């Protein structure tokens, strides 16, 4: 009797386990089938969405005598260059605590025509007080940020749509003193070659 009792219990447990597993696997199969049908019938795949609505780019920040690269993913790659420049000029301090050595300016617009990207800044771009080396590194950081975008060969600046005159009592053509507007537009060719060597 004991043997039969144990056998009956073992069979009951085994049968219960088989039924439970059957329900779980059936449930999974149903969910998998349902997921597939949703993906097949409701719009683009995740891979297509990633490829069409996001892009990964670099923002090069000047931090004193160094340039710090930050990789960012944009939710929408429309006007990605403008987004990169906006991010550069909106950031005052990096996570490391390093100060971003750019004038406190707003990007008013970016146009690209015949391979020339023209970045229009607010009068805040007319900075002062930084050394010549820091000014040059700030310029290179902007050029490197622009150089990653295909079809752009040169970059130039305007201040409130102009290259001459004054804004907020400062000479526009002087820009940062050692970096003058009439030194531009700047070629991106050498910058691209230098960037290729660092990867």
Secondary structure, DSSP 8 states (H G I E B T S, - for coil): -HHHHHHHHHHHHHHHHHHHHHHHHHHHHHHHHHHHHHHHHSS--HHHHHHHH-EEEEEEEEETTEEEEEEEEES--TTHHHHHHHHHHH--B-TTS-B--S-S--EEEEEEETTEEEEEE-GGG---S--HHHHHHHHHHHHHHHHTSTT--EEEEEETTBSSSEETTEETTTTTSSS-GGG-SEESHHHHHHHHHH-
